[in-house]
Amino acid sequence: MNPEKNKYLKIKPSCFRTPITDIVIARLEHYFEKYKHYAWVTSVRRDSQGQLNVIRDYAEKKGIDKEFSEIKTCQFNDTIMYEGREIYSWQRTWSKLLSVGILINPPMPAEVLFDYIRYGVNKKGETIQPSSHFYGKAFDIGGGTNLINDEVEIVSEAISDDSGLGIKNIVIERENNCLHVNCL
């Protein structure tokens, strides 16, 4: 299956595609066509540096780069001292993004440094793993002017209709205005 021929669920040219996600995206085309709904796959595979760039972009948008200026120039494996221990240079910024509601995985496994409430549980002190984007098993569908409501409805229907679609689950990322799709 080749999603390059999709007319409704298209892949942005900047995306690093994978065979796993290509199959799912191609199969989802039918559902987007059914509703004559146009959408874009905005991200597929990312590496650690790509994930750091996403963190850096959100930090700038939220003004967090002013509080933790090291995010502007650090590399994903750079470290600093914080409260008597060594942490990644981006770790405070990433943790702050989580605490203000930005759902984003770290470039490598990392401990959450600040209060981060998810499903009623404070995740401060927990280690969070890198995104499934790293393994080429996830993609994001960008939301339109009405945010991601249409995309959630369409993909949810597809999951309900087709148990062999290849989707493990979806994560609604309202603050990011995207629907994150994890593939099997």
C-alpha positions, 0 to 999 in steps of 0.5 A: 500500500502506497500513501503517496497516492492519498488525496485526503490524508496526505503526508507532508514532504518533510516526514521520514516515512516508514513501512509500518506507518505507510500501510496504516496511512494508506488504509486510513485514506478510505475513511478520510475520503468517505467524509471528504475530509482533508488532513496532513500527516505532520510527523512520522519518524523522528530521532533524538535531535528531531525530538529536541527540536520539537521541544525547543520549538514549544519552549520558544512558543511558551516562553520557557526558553527565557527561563531555561536558556540552555534549551536554545543551544544544547544538544540532546546528550549535553548535561548540566548540574541541577540540585546537586546532580547531573541532568540533560541540558534540555530536561528542565525545559522538557519537564516544564513543558509537561507541567504546562500541558504539552504532551511530549516525550523526551529525546532519551529516557528521562526523569520528570523534574517538576509536577506533571499531572496526568490522569490524576497522577503526579508523574514527577520523579518518574522516568518517561521513555522516548516517543514511539516516533523514534521506532517508526511506529507512530505518526501525527495527524495535524488538526484543522481549524476546528482542532482535531475533532474531525480527525479523532472521529474519523480514525476512531471509526476506522479503528472500530470498523477494521480490527486489522488496521494496524493501530494500537491506540491514539493519543489526543494532543489538544495543545499540540493540535494533533492526533498521535497514532501508535501503530502495532 
